Amino acid sequence: MQAAAGFSTLVYLPLKAVFAIGGGIVGGLAYAFSGGNEQAAKSIWDTSLYGTYIITPDHLQGSRPIRFLGVPESNDAPAPAPAPEPVR
């Protein structure tokens, strides 16, 4: 299983690295062309830069998911809108 994980990483890692580098560049361009909108760039960066880079035996056995695309952190969710005040 170790050998299969190593071989899988040799194939998978360059593809993920190229995707991450491309996402970093596109996120930077999105930041520049959106007038400095960090949220627009961050959504691209989170998706492209996070995720699985190295395949382990746990991934091959199905114990852990392989995430090519990153999953944004849950604390990055926008705050809920405040409840409207009652009209008197």
Phi and psi in radians as a Rosetta constraint file:
Dihedral C 1 N 2 CA 2 C 2 CIRCULARHARMONIC -1.084 0.35
Dihedral N 2 CA 2 C 2 N 3 CIRCULARHARMONIC -0.758 0.35
Dihedral C 2 N 3 CA 3 C 3 CIRCULARHARMONIC -1.135 0.35
Dihedral N 3 CA 3 C 3 N 4 CIRCULARHARMONIC -0.723 0.35
Dihedral C 3 N 4 CA 4 C 4 CIRCULARHARMONIC -1.125 0.35
Dihedral N 4 CA 4 C 4 N 5 CIRCULARHARMONIC -0.682 0.35
Dihedral C 4 N 5 CA 5 C 5 CIRCULARHARMONIC -1.156 0.35
Dihedral N 5 CA 5 C 5 N 6 CIRCULARHARMONIC -0.718 0.35
Dihedral C 5 N 6 CA 6 C 6 CIRCULARHARMONIC -1.108 0.35
Dihedral N 6 CA 6 C 6 N 7 CIRCULARHARMONIC -0.782 0.35
Dihedral C 6 N 7 CA 7 C 7 CIRCULARHARMONIC -1.133 0.35
Dihedral N 7 CA 7 C 7 N 8 CIRCULARHARMONIC -0.718 0.35
Dihedral C 7 N 8 CA 8 C 8 CIRCULARHARMONIC -1.077 0.35
Dihedral N 8 CA 8 C 8 N 9 CIRCULARHARMONIC -0.687 0.35
Dihedral C 8 N 9 CA 9 C 9 CIRCULARHARMONIC -1.139 0.35
Dihedral N 9 CA 9 C 9 N 10 CIRCULARHARMONIC -0.680 0.35
Dihedral C 9 N 10 CA 10 C 10 CIRCULARHARMONIC -1.063 0.35
Dihedral N 10 CA 10 C 10 N 11 CIRCULARHARMONIC -0.574 0.35
Dihedral C 10 N 11 CA 11 C 11 CIRCULARHARMONIC -1.466 0.35
Dihedral N 11 CA 11 C 11 N 12 CIRCULARHARMONIC -0.737 0.35
Dihedral C 11 N 12 CA 12 C 12 CIRCULARHARMONIC -1.347 0.35
Dihedral N 12 CA 12 C 12 N 13 CIRCULARHARMONIC -0.742 0.35
Dihedral C 12 N 13 CA 13 C 13 CIRCULARHARMONIC -1.014 0.35
Dihedral N 13 CA 13 C 13 N 14 CIRCULARHARMONIC -0.794 0.35
Dihedral C 13 N 14 CA 14 C 14 CIRCULARHARMONIC -1.089 0.35
Dihedral N 14 CA 14 C 14 N 15 CIRCULARHARMONIC -0.632 0.35
Dihedral C 14 N 15 CA 15 C 15 CIRCULARHARMONIC -1.149 0.35
Dihedral N 15 CA 15 C 15 N 16 CIRCULARHARMONIC -0.775 0.35
Dihedral C 15 N 16 CA 16 C 16 CIRCULARHARMONIC -1.150 0.35
Dihedral N 16 CA 16 C 16 N 17 CIRCULARHARMONIC -0.684 0.35
Dihedral C 16 N 17 CA 17 C 17 CIRCULARHARMONIC -1.128 0.35
Dihedral N 17 CA 17 C 17 N 18 CIRCULARHARMONIC -0.741 0.35
Dihedral C 17 N 18 CA 18 C 18 CIRCULARHARMONIC -1.119 0.35
Dihedral N 18 CA 18 C 18 N 19 CIRCULARHARMONIC -0.717 0.35
Dihedral C 18 N 19 CA 19 C 19 CIRCULARHARMONIC -1.107 0.35
Dihedral N 19 CA 19 C 19 N 20 CIRCULARHARMONIC -0.746 0.35
Dihedral C 19 N 20 CA 20 C 20 CIRCULARHARMONIC -1.163 0.35
Dihedral N 20 CA 20 C 20 N 21 CIRCULARHARMONIC -0.741 0.35
Dihedral C 20 N 21 CA 21 C 21 CIRCULARHARMONIC -1.115 0.35
Dihedral N 21 CA 21 C 21 N 22 CIRCULARHARMONIC -0.763 0.35
Dihedral C 21 N 22 CA 22 C 22 CIRCULARHARMONIC -1.077 0.35
Dihedral N 22 CA 22 C 22 N 23 CIRCULARHARMONIC -0.723 0.35
Dihedral C 22 N 23 CA 23 C 23 CIRCULARHARMONIC -1.140 0.35
Dihedral N 23 CA 23 C 23 N 24 CIRCULARHARMONIC -0.626 0.35
Dihedral C 23 N 24 CA 24 C 24 CIRCULARHARMONIC -1.111 0.35
Dihedral N 24 CA 24 C 24 N 25 CIRCULARHARMONIC -0.727 0.35
Dihedral C 24 N 25 CA 25 C 25 CIRCULARHARMONIC -1.190 0.35
Dihedral N 25 CA 25 C 25 N 26 CIRCULARHARMONIC -0.819 0.35
Dihedral C 25 N 26 CA 26 C 26 CIRCULARHARMONIC -1.122 0.35
Dihedral N 26 CA 26 C 26 N 27 CIRCULARHARMONIC -0.672 0.35
Dihedral C 26 N 27 CA 27 C 27 CIRCULARHARMONIC -1.103 0.35
Dihedral N 27 CA 27 C 27 N 28 CIRCULARHARMONIC -0.677 0.35
Dihedral C 27 N 28 CA 28 C 28 CIRCULARHARMONIC -1.127 0.35
Dihedral N 28 CA 28 C 28 N 29 CIRCULARHARMONIC -0.710 0.35
Dihedral C 28 N 29 CA 29 C 29 CIRCULARHARMONIC -1.151 0.35
Dihedral N 29 CA 29 C 29 N 30 CIRCULARHARMONIC -0.693 0.35
Dihedral C 29 N 30 CA 30 C 30 CIRCULARHARMONIC -1.083 0.35
Dihedral N 30 CA 30 C 30 N 31 CIRCULARHARMONIC -0.695 0.35
Dihedral C 30 N 31 CA 31 C 31 CIRCULARHARMONIC -1.094 0.35
Dihedral N 31 CA 31 C 31 N 32 CIRCULARHARMONIC -0.787 0.35
Dihedral C 31 N 32 CA 32 C 32 CIRCULARHARMONIC -1.179 0.35
Dihedral N 32 CA 32 C 32 N 33 CIRCULARHARMONIC -0.802 0.35
Dihedral C 32 N 33 CA 33 C 33 CIRCULARHARMONIC -1.418 0.35
Dihedral N 33 CA 33 C 33 N 34 CIRCULARHARMONIC -0.197 0.35
Dihedral C 33 N 34 CA 34 C 34 CIRCULARHARMONIC -1.688 0.35
Dihedral N 34 CA 34 C 34 N 35 CIRCULARHARMONIC 0.183 0.35
Dihedral C 34 N 35 CA 35 C 35 CIRCULARHARMONIC 1.319 0.35
Dihedral N 35 CA 35 C 35 N 36 CIRCULARHARMONIC 0.520 0.35
Dihedral C 35 N 36 CA 36 C 36 CIRCULARHARMONIC 1.526 0.35
Dihedral N 36 CA 36 C 36 N 37 CIRCULARHARMONIC 0.399 0.35
Dihedral C 36 N 37 CA 37 C 37 CIRCULARHARMONIC -1.322 0.35
Dihedral N 37 CA 37 C 37 N 38 CIRCULARHARMONIC 1.718 0.35
Dihedral C 37 N 38 CA 38 C 38 CIRCULARHARMONIC -1.135 0.35
Dihedral N 38 CA 38 C 38 N 39 CIRCULARHARMONIC -0.578 0.35
Dihedral C 38 N 39 CA 39 C 39 CIRCULARHARMONIC -1.129 0.35
Dihedral N 39 CA 39 C 39 N 40 CIRCULARHARMONIC -0.663 0.35
Dihedral C 39 N 40 CA 40 C 40 CIRCULARHARMONIC -1.123 0.35
Dihedral N 40 CA 40 C 40 N 41 CIRCULARHARMONIC -0.773 0.35
Dihedral C 40 N 41 CA 41 C 41 CIRCULARHARMONIC -1.194 0.35
Dihedral N 41 CA 41 C 41 N 42 CIRCULARHARMONIC -0.721 0.35
Dihedral C 41 N 42 CA 42 C 42 CIRCULARHARMONIC -1.107 0.35
Dihedral N 42 CA 42 C 42 N 43 CIRCULARHARMONIC -0.612 0.35
Dihedral C 42 N 43 CA 43 C 43 CIRCULARHARMONIC -1.130 0.35
Dihedral N 43 CA 43 C 43 N 44 CIRCULARHARMONIC -0.608 0.35
Dihedral C 43 N 44 CA 44 C 44 CIRCULARHARMONIC -1.297 0.35
Dihedral N 44 CA 44 C 44 N 45 CIRCULARHARMONIC -0.774 0.35
Dihedral C 44 N 45 CA 45 C 45 CIRCULARHARMONIC -1.108 0.35
Dihedral N 45 CA 45 C 45 N 46 CIRCULARHARMONIC -0.753 0.35
Dihedral C 45 N 46 CA 46 C 46 CIRCULARHARMONIC -1.048 0.35
Dihedral N 46 CA 46 C 46 N 47 CIRCULARHARMONIC -0.757 0.35
Dihedral C 46 N 47 CA 47 C 47 CIRCULARHARMONIC -1.205 0.35
Dihedral N 47 CA 47 C 47 N 48 CIRCULARHARMONIC -0.690 0.35
Dihedral C 47 N 48 CA 48 C 48 CIRCULARHARMONIC -1.571 0.35
Dihedral N 48 CA 48 C 48 N 49 CIRCULARHARMONIC -0.597 0.35
Dihedral C 48 N 49 CA 49 C 49 CIRCULARHARMONIC -1.535 0.35
Dihedral N 49 CA 49 C 49 N 50 CIRCULARHARMONIC -0.550 0.35
Dihedral C 49 N 50 CA 50 C 50 CIRCULARHARMONIC -1.502 0.35
Dihedral N 50 CA 50 C 50 N 51 CIRCULARHARMONIC 2.937 0.35
Dihedral C 50 N 51 CA 51 C 51 CIRCULARHARMONIC 2.144 0.35
Dihedral N 51 CA 51 C 51 N 52 CIRCULARHARMONIC -2.991 0.35
Dihedral C 51 N 52 CA 52 C 52 CIRCULARHARMONIC -1.478 0.35
Dihedral N 52 CA 52 C 52 N 53 CIRCULARHARMONIC 2.298 0.35
Dihedral C 52 N 53 CA 53 C 53 CIRCULARHARMONIC -1.934 0.35
Dihedral N 53 CA 53 C 53 N 54 CIRCULARHARMONIC -0.563 0.35
Dihedral C 53 N 54 CA 54 C 54 CIRCULARHARMONIC -2.114 0.35
Dihedral N 54 CA 54 C 54 N 55 CIRCULARHARMONIC 2.268 0.35
Dihedral C 54 N 55 CA 55 C 55 CIRCULARHARMONIC -1.500 0.35
Dihedral N 55 CA 55 C 55 N 56 CIRCULARHARMONIC 2.236 0.35
Dihedral C 55 N 56 CA 56 C 56 CIRCULARHARMONIC -1.965 0.35
Dihedral N 56 CA 56 C 56 N 57 CIRCULARHARMONIC 2.909 0.35
Dihedral C 56 N 57 CA 57 C 57 CIRCULARHARMONIC -0.991 0.35
Dihedral N 57 CA 57 C 57 N 58 CIRCULARHARMONIC -0.568 0.35
Dihedral C 57 N 58 CA 58 C 58 CIRCULARHARMONIC -1.062 0.35
Dihedral N 58 CA 58 C 58 N 59 CIRCULARHARMONIC -0.657 0.35
Dihedral C 58 N 59 CA 59 C 59 CIRCULARHARMONIC -1.124 0.35
Dihedral N 59 CA 59 C 59 N 60 CIRCULARHARMONIC -0.765 0.35
Dihedral C 59 N 60 CA 60 C 60 CIRCULARHARMONIC -1.216 0.35
Dihedral N 60 CA 60 C 60 N 61 CIRCULARHARMONIC -0.505 0.35
Dihedral C 60 N 61 CA 61 C 61 CIRCULARHARMONIC -1.458 0.35
Dihedral N 61 CA 61 C 61 N 62 CIRCULARHARMONIC -0.139 0.35
Dihedral C 61 N 62 CA 62 C 62 CIRCULARHARMONIC 1.530 0.35
Dihedral N 62 CA 62 C 62 N 63 CIRCULARHARMONIC 0.135 0.35
Dihedral C 62 N 63 CA 63 C 63 CIRCULARHARMONIC -1.312 0.35
Dihedral N 63 CA 63 C 63 N 64 CIRCULARHARMONIC -0.511 0.35
Dihedral C 63 N 64 CA 64 C 64 CIRCULARHARMONIC -2.260 0.35
Dihedral N 64 CA 64 C 64 N 65 CIRCULARHARMONIC 2.460 0.35
Dihedral C 64 N 65 CA 65 C 65 CIRCULARHARMONIC -1.339 0.35
Dihedral N 65 CA 65 C 65 N 66 CIRCULARHARMONIC 2.611 0.35
Dihedral C 65 N 66 CA 66 C 66 CIRCULARHARMONIC -1.635 0.35
Dihedral N 66 CA 66 C 66 N 67 CIRCULARHARMONIC 2.052 0.35
Dihedral C 66 N 67 CA 67 C 67 CIRCULARHARMONIC -1.941 0.35
Dihedral N 67 CA 67 C 67 N 68 CIRCULARHARMONIC 1.744 0.35
Dihedral C 67 N 68 CA 68 C 68 CIRCULARHARMONIC -1.197 0.35
Dihedral N 68 CA 68 C 68 N 69 CIRCULARHARMONIC -0.729 0.35
Dihedral C 68 N 69 CA 69 C 69 CIRCULARHARMONIC -1.652 0.35
Dihedral N 69 CA 69 C 69 N 70 CIRCULARHARMONIC 2.417 0.35
Dihedral C 69 N 70 CA 70 C 70 CIRCULARHARMONIC -1.270 0.35
Dihedral N 70 CA 70 C 70 N 71 CIRCULARHARMONIC 2.690 0.35
Dihedral C 70 N 71 CA 71 C 71 CIRCULARHARMONIC -1.912 0.35
Dihedral N 71 CA 71 C 71 N 72 CIRCULARHARMONIC 2.120 0.35
Dihedral C 71 N 72 CA 72 C 72 CIRCULARHARMONIC -1.058 0.35
Dihedral N 72 CA 72 C 72 N 73 CIRCULARHARMONIC 2.615 0.35
Dihedral C 72 N 73 CA 73 C 73 CIRCULARHARMONIC -1.162 0.35
Dihedral N 73 CA 73 C 73 N 74 CIRCULARHARMONIC 2.585 0.35
Dihedral C 73 N 74 CA 74 C 74 CIRCULARHARMONIC -1.211 0.35
Dihedral N 74 CA 74 C 74 N 75 CIRCULARHARMONIC -0.415 0.35
Dihedral C 74 N 75 CA 75 C 75 CIRCULARHARMONIC -1.394 0.35
Dihedral N 75 CA 75 C 75 N 76 CIRCULARHARMONIC -0.013 0.35
Dihedral C 75 N 76 CA 76 C 76 CIRCULARHARMONIC -1.522 0.35
Dihedral N 76 CA 76 C 76 N 77 CIRCULARHARMONIC -0.040 0.35
Dihedral C 76 N 77 CA 77 C 77 CIRCULARHARMONIC -1.159 0.35
Dihedral N 77 CA 77 C 77 N 78 CIRCULARHARMONIC 2.489 0.35
Dihedral C 77 N 78 CA 78 C 78 CIRCULARHARMONIC -1.117 0.35
Dihedral N 78 CA 78 C 78 N 79 CIRCULARHARMONIC 2.576 0.35
Dihedral C 78 N 79 CA 79 C 79 CIRCULARHARMONIC -1.161 0.35
Dihedral N 79 CA 79 C 79 N 80 CIRCULARHARMONIC 2.514 0.35
Dihedral C 79 N 80 CA 80 C 80 CIRCULARHARMONIC -1.148 0.35
Dihedral N 80 CA 80 C 80 N 81 CIRCULARHARMONIC 2.606 0.35
Dihedral C 80 N 81 CA 81 C 81 CIRCULARHARMONIC -1.174 0.35
Dihedral N 81 CA 81 C 81 N 82 CIRCULARHARMONIC 2.493 0.35
Dihedral C 81 N 82 CA 82 C 82 CIRCULARHARMONIC -1.163 0.35
Dihedral N 82 CA 82 C 82 N 83 CIRCULARHARMONIC 2.598 0.35
Dihedral C 82 N 83 CA 83 C 83 CIRCULARHARMONIC -1.209 0.35
Dihedral N 83 CA 83 C 83 N 84 CIRCULARHARMONIC 2.438 0.35
Dihedral C 83 N 84 CA 84 C 84 CIRCULARHARMONIC -1.169 0.35
Dihedral N 84 CA 84 C 84 N 85 CIRCULARHARMONIC 2.551 0.35
Dihedral C 84 N 85 CA 85 C 85 CIRCULARHARMONIC -1.339 0.35
Dihedral N 85 CA 85 C 85 N 86 CIRCULARHARMONIC 2.506 0.35
Dihedral C 85 N 86 CA 86 C 86 CIRCULARHARMONIC -1.161 0.35
Dihedral N 86 CA 86 C 86 N 87 CIRCULARHARMONIC 2.511 0.35
Dihedral C 86 N 87 CA 87 C 87 CIRCULARHARMONIC -1.471 0.35
Dihedral N 87 CA 87 C 87 N 88 CIRCULARHARMONIC 2.321 0.35
